[in-house]
Amino acid sequence: VTDRSDAARLDEVSPLGHTRERFVVPEGVVYLDGNSLGALPVRVAERLGQVVAEEWGEGLIRSWNALPSGAGRWMELSRRVAARIAPLVGADADDVHVGDSTSVSLFKTMVAAARLRPDRRVLVVEPSTFPTDGYVASGVADLLGLELRWCDPADPLAAVDDDVALLSLTHVDFRTGAMYDLPAVTAGAQARRALVQWDLCHSAGAVPVDLAASGADLAVGCTYKYLNGGPGSPAFTWVSPRLQAEARQPITGWMGHASPFAMARDYEPAAGIRHWASGTPPVLALSALDCALEVFADLTMAQVRQASLSLTDLFIRLLDERLPDLDIVTPREHERRGSQVSFRHAQAYGVVQALIARGVIGDFRQIGDDDSSSSGIARFGFAPLYVRHVDVYDAVEHLEAVLAGEEYADPAYSTRNAVT
Ligand SMILES: Cc1ncc(COP(=O)(O)O)c(C=O)c1O
């Protein structure tokens, strides 16, 4: 690719060349932050309007049992959404619960895992994981009197001994985009009788994952990144069918009761994955997510992966050619790369802000504890359903200009925004 028309030709042959029209992408914006907040699918605004006006406004409480349109009922919504997510992560719909935040889902799965291994005292987490995973693990360890052990991200299995109840890892690292070999790590930890949990926030909808075939135990993932469910949309939890009869989640609310409207005094868990529900499902958020997931209905994850690798390959190749001094921290091997590319820079915060000022939206993530420093990682996510090869080309052109003109040094970027 030596000029923009070469990039345009790659878009013509991409298996996802036709899916960008399913999204609202503002004019003049190159959106490389779908790994943080996915773009708005075109049909969601109308659907939400209808849910509010008809299902809530007209149907009122009746919509829990039957919608005014006759198409379904609110009580089924979270099962419907689970059925849309399941094939994207290699799961059966009956093994997926949707409805809490990722953090709450992590709490539920970590407590359940610890209870499944009562003879073991250790939870293993890697130190560079997304902070909420470590924070929740530390809260669970505190609550249950367990030890939290940090592993070497390069060799997590070295920390797994006979005292480990759970190894909890993020499949694709949120800073570097590095991806673990999920089946191999799962098998390695299970050989030591530890349970394995995967955080799929940066995987679901971007890279193929086959939870059932990998034999994993537990997984959680958010839906507001590559699944485009909207800000704060509910997370999903997967529990291996091997464990469901035995596994007990700790937030024993009425929606996970075998018979919520029996209003019984004592808790009796619902059968199967329904036990993982706790409170009233977030109907508006689930409705938006249900509609957003329609964009995947006719796609395979193999197509998504092919398009994603083509985009990240092009970005890396253009950076290598034009900005060879950049410190790219994302693995170059396909099998170790998620759907993002990141580089370190002494002024990474300013670089990202200067790009945003030019309409190229990525983001900045800190490394270490010095939050006064603008050094860190500039991160670019390639959501293959709406990012094109020409966007990659344009982003690199802008990046060259930002670096050549030292636009990152603008004093306006010396104070960080709350969300970076
Ligand atoms: C790997 C990972 N886990 C968890 C979260 C966030 O958790 P929650 O959905 O509870 O905000 C993120 C958010 O970016 C993430 O990247």
The ligand as a Gaussian input file, in Angstrom:
#p B3LYP/6-31G(d) Opt

LIG

0 1
 C      -10.600000      -6.200000      30.390000
 C      -11.652000      -5.337000      30.995000
 N      -12.376000      -5.799000      32.042000
 C      -13.352000      -5.038000      32.619000
 C      -13.618000      -3.762000      32.135000
 C      -14.655000      -2.864000      32.738000
 O      -15.540000      -3.414000      33.626000
 P      -17.014000      -2.760000      33.793000
 O      -17.799000      -3.179000      32.584000
 O      -17.499000      -3.292000      35.074000
 O      -16.837000      -1.273000      33.814000
 C      -12.897000      -3.268000      31.054000
 C      -13.196000      -1.903000      30.551000
 O      -12.602000      -1.364000      29.682000
 C      -11.892000      -4.066000      30.483000
 O      -11.165000      -3.606000      29.457000

